[in-house]
Amino acid sequence: MERKDFLSIFNLIEESSSWDIHRKCMEPLIYISETSDEIIITVDLPCVTKENITVRATEDSIEIEAKVRTPLKFERWGVRQRETFFSSFKKVVKLSSKIDTEKVKAKFRKGILKIVAPKIIKKREIKVE
């Protein structure tokens, strides 16, 4: 494999990865579960305090941003050897159903953020003639 091809592949991997080196930002680990009437998103946010978390909701997405107390240092990772620091987490979660943004609740405890988003359920009774 030529060096040019290798660098192209590395750049593609870096662009689609779960971190942004330039903004010093990482994507947190998440788990999404769903019931008939709500979507539950569990987010792992180590080294974060409740005061440094921002959650924004639209009908079809949830955006999570959090600043870490102390920058996280990584050395010797990826294909290239380098050292970097990450100072925040950011993740936008696209939802499978529309949610009621006025009723979304978030709770943070011991490094875990739990977001409960009620679905918009448009249901009406139809009179049978």
Secondary structure by P-SEA (a helix, b strand, c coil): ccaaaaaaaaaaaaaacccccccccccccbbbbbcccbbbbbbbbcccccccbbbbbcccbbbbbbbbcbbbbbcccccccccccccbbbbbbbbccccccccbbbbbcccbbbbbbbcccbbbbbbcc
